[in-house]
Amino acid sequence: MKILDWYILKRYLGTFSMMLLLFIPIGITVNLAEKIDKILENEVPFVEVAEYYLNFTIYFANLLFPLFLFLSIIWFTSKLANNTEVIAFLSSGVSFYRFLRPYIIGATIVCIAALGLSMFLAPKASKGFNEFKYEYLKRGHETQETKDVYRQVNDNEVIYASHFRPKTHTASNFTLEHFEGNELKFKISASRLKFNTEDSTYTLSNVDRRVVGEFGDEISKETRLDTILPFEFDELTPETYIAETLSFSELNEFIEKESRRGSGNMNMYLVAAYKRVSIPVSAFILTIIAVAVSSMKRRGGMGVNLAVGISLAFIFIFFDKVFGTIAEQSTFSPLLAVWIPNISFGILAVFLLLKAKR
């Protein structure tokens, strides 16, 4: 039986690898054809373009690997079925579940590789990919929150700025409020805040300071105040794509910090974190569906199996994108949104598996 396992496992991994090698150059070609005008217009150095497409390759493979995996399994399993090899395996006394074992072994290998990719390598690639995109291809597009910035910077202090300018390290209509428990103890307001990068201090202009007292408030005014404040300026408004650029441990720490600050993008960060696990796990579900769909010889040959497979693959991607977007833009549970595609297709996988066994 080891011969059967090795035979299918080599086909599983080989066809999946070949699918990646075929489609990634196509993706690079399409992307380059679309972006070439801006690349030439901005006179981007060749080395940076080459690095961008290296990052694009990793980003592209991590994003679409479930689709490639699904189609590759349907492709080679359909060939086995058309050549009556599946019938020969099952007729020799091998149960359908035993026939499925090398596929599960292959899915485990792919899942472990995908977990490593999504946890460590893909975040670095995503950082380079996004930095290049916003520096050369989407100049002028804001990547950070700049209006009505509200943050809880620690357990006792909350800040607000009506306009935040990351490039110049300044903010307008700045307010810092200090609480002890639920009681406001003092409040500092300034028309302008500037972060001094050379010594990590802050300069506040037109400052109003209010100290809340038991029998009355103490109010003072200053034209200028140089001081140290309890937050890092660059961490107040992270880039919208930052969750994609952090390793799994860094992302969890970042989510915990942003939760304390009252970030309005929490669902976006949670969706990114949960997908680090849910997408690799989908390798098992898609493997079972692909085998169940393509292991039987059908009229119309491989074309029918591929048509069914492509339809199911795009439905899976559609579910993944739609529910992820809903969670990011609403109060819908990010955990549930991320796992709905796997849960739905997991139920489908069990149904198809039982049908295929019969």
C-alpha positions as a Markdown table, in Angstrom:
| # | Residue | x | y | z |
|---|---|---|---|---|
| 1 | Met | 0.0 | 0.0 | 0.0 |
| 2 | Lys | 3.0 | 2.3 | 0.4 |
| 3 | Ile | 3.4 | 2.3 | -3.4 |
| 4 | Leu | -0.2 | 3.7 | -3.7 |
| 5 | Asp | 0.6 | 6.4 | -1.1 |
| 6 | Trp | 3.8 | 7.5 | -2.7 |
| 7 | Tyr | 2.2 | 7.5 | -6.2 |
| 8 | Ile | -0.7 | 9.8 | -5.2 |
| 9 | Leu | 1.4 | 11.9 | -2.9 |
| 10 | Lys | 4.0 | 12.7 | -5.6 |
| 11 | Arg | 1.2 | 13.5 | -8.0 |
| 12 | Tyr | -0.5 | 15.7 | -5.3 |
| 13 | Leu | 2.6 | 17.8 | -4.5 |
| 14 | Gly | 4.0 | 17.8 | -8.0 |
| 15 | Thr | 0.8 | 19.0 | -9.7 |
| 16 | Phe | 0.3 | 21.7 | -7.1 |
| 17 | Ser | 3.9 | 22.9 | -7.5 |
| 18 | Met | 3.5 | 22.9 | -11.3 |
| 19 | Met | 0.2 | 24.9 | -11.0 |
| 20 | Leu | 2.0 | 27.5 | -8.9 |
| 21 | Leu | 4.9 | 27.7 | -11.4 |
| 22 | Leu | 2.5 | 28.1 | -14.3 |
| 23 | Phe | 0.2 | 30.7 | -12.9 |
| 24 | Ile | 2.5 | 32.9 | -10.9 |
| 25 | Pro | 4.4 | 34.1 | -14.1 |
| 26 | Ile | 1.0 | 34.8 | -15.7 |
| 27 | Gly | 0.0 | 36.9 | -12.6 |
| 28 | Ile | 3.3 | 38.8 | -12.9 |
| 29 | Thr | 2.9 | 39.4 | -16.6 |
| 30 | Val | -0.7 | 40.7 | -16.1 |
| 31 | Asn | 0.4 | 42.9 | -13.2 |
| 32 | Leu | 3.4 | 44.3 | -15.1 |
| 33 | Ala | 1.3 | 45.1 | -18.2 |
| 34 | Glu | -1.1 | 47.0 | -16.0 |
| 35 | Lys | 1.6 | 48.9 | -14.0 |
| 36 | Ile | 4.4 | 49.4 | -16.6 |
| 37 | Asp | 3.3 | 53.0 | -17.5 |
| 38 | Lys | 3.5 | 54.2 | -13.9 |
| 39 | Ile | 6.8 | 52.3 | -13.3 |
| 40 | Leu | 8.4 | 54.1 | -16.3 |
| 41 | Glu | 6.8 | 57.4 | -15.5 |
| 42 | Asn | 8.2 | 57.4 | -12.0 |
| 43 | Glu | 11.6 | 56.1 | -13.2 |
| 44 | Val | 11.7 | 53.3 | -10.7 |
| 45 | Pro | 15.1 | 51.6 | -10.4 |
| 46 | Phe | 15.2 | 48.1 | -11.9 |
| 47 | Val | 16.4 | 46.6 | -8.6 |
| 48 | Glu | 13.3 | 47.9 | -6.8 |
| 49 | Val | 11.0 | 46.6 | -9.5 |
| 50 | Ala | 12.7 | 43.1 | -9.3 |
| 51 | Glu | 12.3 | 43.1 | -5.5 |
| 52 | Tyr | 8.7 | 44.2 | -5.9 |
| 53 | Tyr | 7.9 | 41.3 | -8.1 |
| 54 | Leu | 9.7 | 38.9 | -5.8 |
| 55 | Asn | 7.4 | 40.1 | -3.0 |
| 56 | Phe | 4.4 | 40.0 | -5.4 |
| 57 | Thr | 5.2 | 36.3 | -6.1 |
| 58 | Ile | 5.1 | 35.4 | -2.4 |
| 59 | Tyr | 2.0 | 37.6 | -1.8 |
| 60 | Phe | 0.2 | 36.2 | -4.8 |
| 61 | Ala | 1.0 | 32.6 | -3.9 |
| 62 | Asn | -0.1 | 33.1 | -0.3 |
| 63 | Leu | -3.4 | 34.8 | -1.4 |
| 64 | Leu | -4.5 | 32.2 | -4.0 |
| 65 | Phe | -2.9 | 29.0 | -2.9 |
| 66 | Pro | -6.3 | 27.4 | -2.0 |
| 67 | Leu | -7.5 | 27.9 | -5.5 |
| 68 | Phe | -4.3 | 26.5 | -7.0 |
| 69 | Leu | -4.4 | 23.5 | -4.7 |
| 70 | Phe | -8.1 | 22.8 | -5.4 |
| 71 | Leu | -7.7 | 22.9 | -9.2 |
| 72 | Ser | -4.5 | 20.8 | -9.1 |
| 73 | Ile | -6.1 | 18.0 | -7.1 |
| 74 | Ile | -9.1 | 18.0 | -9.5 |
| 75 | Trp | -6.8 | 17.9 | -12.5 |
| 76 | Phe | -4.7 | 14.9 | -11.5 |
| 77 | Thr | -7.4 | 13.0 | -9.8 |
| 78 | Ser | -9.7 | 13.4 | -12.9 |
| 79 | Lys | -6.8 | 11.9 | -15.0 |
| 80 | Leu | -6.6 | 9.0 | -12.6 |
| 81 | Ala | -10.3 | 8.4 | -12.9 |
| 82 | Asn | -10.3 | 8.7 | -16.7 |
| 83 | Asn | -7.5 | 6.2 | -16.9 |
| 84 | Thr | -9.6 | 3.9 | -14.6 |
| 85 | Glu | -6.8 | 3.9 | -12.0 |
| 86 | Val | -9.2 | 4.9 | -9.2 |
| 87 | Ile | -11.5 | 2.0 | -10.1 |
| 88 | Ala | -8.4 | -0.3 | -10.1 |
| 89 | Phe | -7.4 | 0.9 | -6.6 |
| 90 | Leu | -10.8 | 0.5 | -5.1 |
| 91 | Ser | -11.4 | -2.9 | -6.8 |
| 92 | Ser | -8.3 | -4.2 | -5.2 |
| 93 | Gly | -9.9 | -4.0 | -1.8 |
| 94 | Val | -8.8 | -0.5 | -0.9 |
| 95 | Ser | -11.5 | 1.4 | 0.9 |
| 96 | Phe | -12.3 | 5.0 | -0.2 |
| 97 | Tyr | -11.1 | 6.3 | 3.1 |
| 98 | Arg | -7.8 | 4.4 | 2.7 |
| 99 | Phe | -7.6 | 5.8 | -0.9 |
| 100 | Leu | -8.0 | 9.3 | 0.7 |
| 101 | Arg | -5.1 | 8.9 | 3.1 |
| 102 | Pro | -2.2 | 10.1 | 0.8 |
| 103 | Tyr | -4.4 | 13.1 | 0.0 |
| 104 | Ile | -4.7 | 14.0 | 3.7 |
| 105 | Ile | -0.9 | 13.5 | 4.1 |
| 106 | Gly | -0.4 | 15.9 | 1.2 |
| 107 | Ala | -2.9 | 18.4 | 2.6 |
| 108 | Thr | -1.0 | 18.2 | 6.0 |
| 109 | Ile | 2.3 | 19.0 | 4.2 |
| 110 | Val | 0.7 | 21.9 | 2.3 |
| 111 | Cys | -1.0 | 23.2 | 5.5 |
| 112 | Ile | 2.2 | 23.3 | 7.5 |
| 113 | Ala | 4.0 | 25.0 | 4.6 |
| 114 | Ala | 1.2 | 27.5 | 4.2 |
| 115 | Leu | 1.2 | 28.2 | 8.0 |
| 116 | Gly | 4.9 | 29.0 | 7.9 |
| 117 | Leu | 4.4 | 31.2 | 4.8 |
| 118 | Ser | 1.5 | 33.1 | 6.3 |
| 119 | Met | 3.1 | 33.5 | 9.8 |
| 120 | Phe | 6.6 | 34.6 | 8.8 |
| 121 | Leu | 7.5 | 35.0 | 5.1 |
| 122 | Ala | 4.3 | 36.5 | 3.7 |
| 123 | Pro | 4.2 | 39.4 | 6.1 |
| 124 | Lys | 7.7 | 40.5 | 5.0 |
| 125 | Ala | 6.7 | 40.2 | 1.4 |
| 126 | Ser | 3.5 | 42.1 | 2.1 |
| 127 | Lys | 5.4 | 45.0 | 3.7 |
| 128 | Gly | 7.7 | 45.4 | 0.6 |
| 129 | Phe | 4.7 | 44.9 | -1.8 |
| 130 | Asn | 2.6 | 47.6 | -0.1 |
| 131 | Glu | 5.4 | 50.1 | 0.4 |
| 132 | Phe | 6.3 | 49.9 | -3.3 |
| 133 | Lys | 2.7 | 50.3 | -4.3 |
| 134 | Tyr | 2.1 | 53.4 | -2.2 |
| 135 | Glu | 5.4 | 55.0 | -3.0 |
| 136 | Tyr | 5.4 | 54.5 | -6.8 |
| 137 | Leu | 2.0 | 53.3 | -8.0 |
| 138 | Lys | -0.5 | 55.1 | -5.7 |
| 139 | Arg | 1.3 | 58.3 | -4.8 |
| 140 | Gly | -1.0 | 60.7 | -3.0 |
| 141 | His | -3.2 | 58.0 | -1.5 |
| 142 | Glu | -3.4 | 58.1 | 2.3 |
| 143 | Thr | -2.4 | 54.9 | 4.1 |
| 144 | Gln | -3.1 | 56.2 | 7.6 |
| 145 | Glu | -6.0 | 57.7 | 9.5 |
| 146 | Thr | -5.6 | 61.5 | 9.5 |
| 147 | Lys | -8.9 | 63.0 | 10.6 |
| 148 | Asp | -10.6 | 62.8 | 14.1 |
| 149 | Val | -7.9 | 60.6 | 15.6 |
| 150 | Tyr | -8.9 | 59.3 | 19.0 |
| 151 | Arg | -6.7 | 56.9 | 21.0 |
| 152 | Gln | -6.5 | 55.6 | 24.6 |
| 153 | Val | -2.7 | 55.6 | 24.9 |
| 154 | Asn | -2.6 | 53.9 | 28.3 |
| 155 | Asp | -4.8 | 53.0 | 31.2 |
| 156 | Asn | -5.2 | 56.6 | 32.4 |
| 157 | Glu | -4.8 | 58.9 | 29.3 |
| 158 | Val | -6.8 | 59.6 | 26.2 |
| 159 | Ile | -5.8 | 61.8 | 23.3 |
| 160 | Tyr | -7.6 | 63.4 | 20.4 |
| 161 | Ala | -6.5 | 65.3 | 17.3 |
| 162 | Ser | -8.8 | 66.7 | 14.6 |
| 163 | His | -6.1 | 66.5 | 11.9 |
| 164 | Phe | -3.1 | 64.2 | 12.0 |
| 165 | Arg | -0.2 | 64.6 | 9.6 |
| 166 | Pro | 2.3 | 61.7 | 9.8 |
| 167 | Lys | 4.7 | 63.1 | 7.2 |
| 168 | Thr | 5.3 | 66.4 | 9.0 |
| 169 | His | 4.9 | 64.9 | 12.5 |
| 170 | Thr | 2.3 | 67.4 | 13.4 |
| 171 | Ala | -1.4 | 67.4 | 14.6 |
| 172 | Ser | -4.1 | 70.1 | 15.0 |
| 173 | Asn | -6.5 | 70.7 | 17.8 |
| 174 | Phe | -4.7 | 68.3 | 20.1 |
| 175 | Thr | -6.2 | 67.2 | 23.4 |
| 176 | Leu | -4.9 | 65.0 | 26.2 |
| 177 | Glu | -7.1 | 64.0 | 29.1 |
| 178 | His | -5.9 | 62.2 | 32.2 |
| 179 | Phe | -8.3 | 60.0 | 34.2 |
| 180 | Glu | -8.0 | 58.2 | 37.5 |
| 181 | Gly | -10.7 | 55.7 | 37.6 |
| 182 | Asn | -13.7 | 57.4 | 36.0 |
| 183 | Glu | -12.7 | 60.9 | 37.2 |
| 184 | Leu | -11.0 | 63.4 | 35.0 |
| 185 | Lys | -8.0 | 64.9 | 36.8 |
| 186 | Phe | -6.5 | 67.3 | 34.2 |
| 187 | Lys | -6.8 | 68.2 | 30.6 |
| 188 | Ile | -4.3 | 69.7 | 28.2 |
| 189 | Ser | -5.4 | 71.3 | 24.9 |
| 190 | Ala | -3.3 | 72.8 | 22.1 |
| 191 | Ser | -4.0 | 74.3 | 18.7 |
| 192 | Arg | -0.9 | 72.5 | 17.3 |
| 193 | Leu | 1.3 | 69.6 | 18.3 |
| 194 | Lys | 4.7 | 68.8 | 16.8 |
| 195 | Phe | 6.9 | 65.8 | 17.4 |
| 196 | Asn | 10.6 | 66.6 | 17.5 |
| 197 | Thr | 12.4 | 63.5 | 16.1 |
| 198 | Glu | 15.9 | 64.6 | 17.2 |
| 199 | Asp | 15.1 | 64.2 | 21.0 |
| 200 | Ser | 11.6 | 62.5 | 21.0 |
| 201 | Thr | 10.0 | 65.5 | 22.7 |
| 202 | Tyr | 6.8 | 67.4 | 21.7 |
| 203 | Thr | 6.2 | 71.0 | 21.2 |
| 204 | Leu | 2.6 | 72.3 | 21.9 |
| 205 | Ser | 1.4 | 75.7 | 20.8 |
| 206 | Asn | -1.3 | 77.9 | 22.4 |
| 207 | Val | -1.7 | 75.5 | 25.3 |
| 208 | Asp | -4.7 | 75.5 | 27.7 |
| 209 | Arg | -4.2 | 73.5 | 30.9 |
| 210 | Arg | -7.1 | 72.6 | 33.2 |
| 211 | Val | -6.6 | 70.9 | 36.5 |
| 212 | Val | -9.8 | 69.6 | 38.0 |
| 213 | Gly | -10.1 | 70.4 | 41.7 |
| 214 | Glu | -12.6 | 69.4 | 44.4 |
| 215 | Phe | -13.8 | 73.0 | 44.9 |
| 216 | Gly | -12.9 | 74.5 | 41.4 |
| 217 | Asp | -10.7 | 74.1 | 38.4 |
| 218 | Glu | -7.3 | 75.6 | 38.0 |
| 219 | Ile | -6.8 | 77.0 | 34.5 |
| 220 | Ser | -3.5 | 78.2 | 32.9 |
| 221 | Lys | -2.4 | 79.2 | 29.5 |
| 222 | Glu | 0.9 | 79.1 | 27.7 |
| 223 | Thr | 2.0 | 80.1 | 24.2 |
| 224 | Arg | 4.5 | 77.3 | 23.9 |
| 225 | Leu | 5.2 | 74.1 | 25.8 |
| 226 | Asp | 8.1 | 71.6 | 25.2 |
| 227 | Thr | 7.4 | 68.4 | 27.0 |
| 228 | Ile | 7.4 | 64.6 | 26.9 |
| 229 | Leu | 4.1 | 62.8 | 26.3 |
| 230 | Pro | 3.3 | 59.1 | 27.1 |
| 231 | Phe | 3.0 | 57.8 | 23.5 |
| 232 | Glu | 5.0 | 57.2 | 20.4 |
| 233 | Phe | 3.9 | 59.5 | 17.6 |
| 234 | Asp | 4.4 | 57.0 | 14.8 |
| 235 | Glu | 2.3 | 54.4 | 16.5 |
| 236 | Leu | -0.8 | 56.6 | 16.8 |
| 237 | Thr | -2.1 | 55.9 | 13.3 |
| 238 | Pro | -0.6 | 52.8 | 11.8 |
| 239 | Glu | -0.9 | 52.1 | 8.1 |
| 240 | Thr | -4.1 | 50.5 | 7.0 |
| 241 | Tyr | -2.2 | 47.5 | 5.7 |
| 242 | Ile | 0.0 | 47.0 | 8.8 |
| 243 | Ala | -1.8 | 43.8 | 9.9 |
| 244 | Glu | -0.5 | 42.1 | 6.7 |
| 245 | Thr | 3.1 | 43.0 | 7.5 |
| 246 | Leu | 3.5 | 41.6 | 11.0 |
| 247 | Ser | 4.4 | 38.1 | 12.0 |
| 248 | Phe | 1.8 | 36.2 | 14.0 |
| 249 | Ser | 3.2 | 37.0 | 17.4 |
| 250 | Glu | 3.8 | 40.7 | 16.5 |
| 251 | Leu | 0.2 | 40.9 | 15.1 |
| 252 | Asn | -1.2 | 39.5 | 18.4 |
| 253 | Glu | 0.8 | 42.1 | 20.4 |
| 254 | Phe | -0.3 | 44.8 | 18.0 |
| 255 | Ile | -4.0 | 43.8 | 18.3 |
| 256 | Glu | -3.8 | 43.9 | 22.1 |
| 257 | Lys | -2.2 | 47.3 | 22.1 |
| 258 | Glu | -4.7 | 48.7 | 19.6 |
| 259 | Ser | -7.6 | 47.3 | 21.6 |
| 260 | Arg | -6.4 | 49.2 | 24.6 |
| 261 | Arg | -6.3 | 52.4 | 22.5 |
| 262 | Gly | -9.8 | 52.0 | 21.2 |
| 263 | Ser | -8.8 | 51.6 | 17.6 |
| 264 | Gly | -11.7 | 51.8 | 15.1 |
| 265 | Asn | -9.9 | 49.2 | 12.9 |
| 266 | Met | -10.0 | 46.3 | 15.3 |
| 267 | Asn | -12.2 | 44.1 | 13.1 |
| 268 | Met | -9.8 | 44.6 | 10.2 |
| 269 | Tyr | -6.8 | 43.4 | 12.3 |
| 270 | Leu | -8.7 | 40.5 | 13.8 |
| 271 | Val | -9.8 | 39.3 | 10.3 |
| 272 | Ala | -6.2 | 39.4 | 9.2 |
| 273 | Ala | -5.1 | 37.4 | 12.3 |
| 274 | Tyr | -7.8 | 34.7 | 12.1 |
| 275 | Lys | -7.1 | 34.2 | 8.3 |
| 276 | Arg | -3.5 | 33.3 | 9.2 |
| 277 | Val | -4.9 | 30.0 | 10.5 |
| 278 | Ser | -8.2 | 29.5 | 8.6 |
| 279 | Ile | -6.8 | 29.7 | 5.1 |
| 280 | Pro | -4.1 | 27.0 | 5.6 |
| 281 | Val | -6.8 | 24.8 | 7.3 |
| 282 | Ser | -8.9 | 25.1 | 4.2 |
| 283 | Ala | -6.3 | 22.8 | 2.5 |
| 284 | Phe | -7.9 | 19.8 | 4.2 |
| 285 | Ile | -11.5 | 20.8 | 3.3 |
| 286 | Leu | -10.7 | 21.6 | -0.3 |
| 287 | Thr | -8.7 | 18.4 | -0.7 |
| 288 | Ile | -11.7 | 16.3 | 0.4 |
| 289 | Ile | -14.1 | 18.2 | -1.9 |
| 290 | Ala | -11.7 | 17.9 | -4.8 |
| 291 | Val | -11.2 | 14.2 | -4.4 |
| 292 | Ala | -15.0 | 13.6 | -4.0 |
| 293 | Val | -15.8 | 15.6 | -7.1 |
| 294 | Ser | -13.2 | 14.2 | -9.4 |
| 295 | Ser | -12.6 | 10.6 | -8.3 |
| 296 | Met | -15.5 | 9.2 | -10.4 |
| 297 | Lys | -15.3 | 8.9 | -14.2 |
| 298 | Arg | -18.0 | 11.0 | -15.8 |
| 299 | Arg | -19.4 | 11.7 | -19.2 |
| 300 | Gly | -17.6 | 14.7 | -20.6 |
| 301 | Gly | -14.3 | 13.7 | -19.0 |
| 302 | Met | -12.1 | 16.1 | -17.2 |
| 303 | Gly | -13.9 | 19.1 | -18.5 |
| 304 | Val | -17.0 | 18.5 | -16.3 |
| 305 | Asn | -14.9 | 18.0 | -13.2 |
| 306 | Leu | -12.8 | 21.1 | -13.9 |
| 307 | Ala | -16.0 | 23.2 | -14.5 |
| 308 | Val | -17.5 | 22.0 | -11.2 |
| 309 | Gly | -14.2 | 22.5 | -9.5 |
| 310 | Ile | -13.6 | 26.1 | -10.8 |
| 311 | Ser | -17.2 | 27.0 | -9.8 |
| 312 | Leu | -16.7 | 25.7 | -6.3 |
| 313 | Ala | -13.3 | 27.4 | -5.9 |
| 314 | Phe | -14.7 | 30.8 | -6.9 |
| 315 | Ile | -17.7 | 30.4 | -4.6 |
| 316 | Phe | -15.2 | 29.7 | -1.8 |
| 317 | Ile | -13.1 | 32.8 | -2.6 |
| 318 | Phe | -16.4 | 34.8 | -2.9 |
| 319 | Phe | -17.5 | 33.7 | 0.6 |
| 320 | Asp | -14.0 | 34.5 | 2.0 |
| 321 | Lys | -13.9 | 38.0 | 0.5 |
| 322 | Val | -17.6 | 38.9 | 1.2 |
| 323 | Phe | -17.7 | 37.8 | 4.8 |
| 324 | Gly | -14.3 | 39.2 | 5.5 |
| 325 | Thr | -15.3 | 42.6 | 4.1 |
| 326 | Ile | -18.6 | 42.5 | 6.1 |
| 327 | Ala | -16.7 | 41.9 | 9.3 |
| 328 | Glu | -14.2 | 44.7 | 8.6 |
| 329 | Gln | -16.9 | 47.3 | 7.9 |
| 330 | Ser | -19.5 | 46.3 | 10.6 |
| 331 | Thr | -19.9 | 44.8 | 14.0 |
| 332 | Phe | -20.2 | 41.3 | 12.6 |
| 333 | Ser | -18.0 | 38.8 | 14.5 |
| 334 | Pro | -14.6 | 38.6 | 12.7 |
| 335 | Leu | -14.0 | 35.0 | 14.0 |
| 336 | Leu | -17.3 | 33.8 | 12.6 |
| 337 | Ala | -16.8 | 35.7 | 9.3 |
| 338 | Val | -13.4 | 34.2 | 8.7 |
| 339 | Trp | -14.6 | 30.6 | 9.5 |
| 340 | Ile | -17.9 | 30.7 | 7.6 |
| 341 | Pro | -16.3 | 29.6 | 4.3 |
| 342 | Asn | -14.5 | 26.7 | 6.0 |
| 343 | Ile | -17.6 | 25.7 | 8.0 |
| 344 | Ser | -19.9 | 25.8 | 4.9 |
| 345 | Phe | -17.5 | 23.9 | 2.7 |
| 346 | Gly | -16.7 | 21.5 | 5.5 |
| 347 | Ile | -20.3 | 20.5 | 5.6 |
| 348 | Leu | -20.3 | 20.2 | 1.8 |
| 349 | Ala | -17.1 | 18.1 | 2.1 |
| 350 | Val | -18.8 | 15.6 | 4.5 |
| 351 | Phe | -21.8 | 15.3 | 2.2 |
| 352 | Leu | -19.7 | 14.8 | -1.0 |
| 353 | Leu | -17.4 | 12.3 | 0.8 |
| 354 | Leu | -20.4 | 10.2 | 1.9 |
| 355 | Lys | -21.8 | 10.3 | -1.6 |
| 356 | Ala | -18.5 | 9.4 | -3.2 |
| 357 | Lys | -18.1 | 6.5 | -0.8 |
| 358 | Arg | -21.4 | 5.0 | -1.9 |
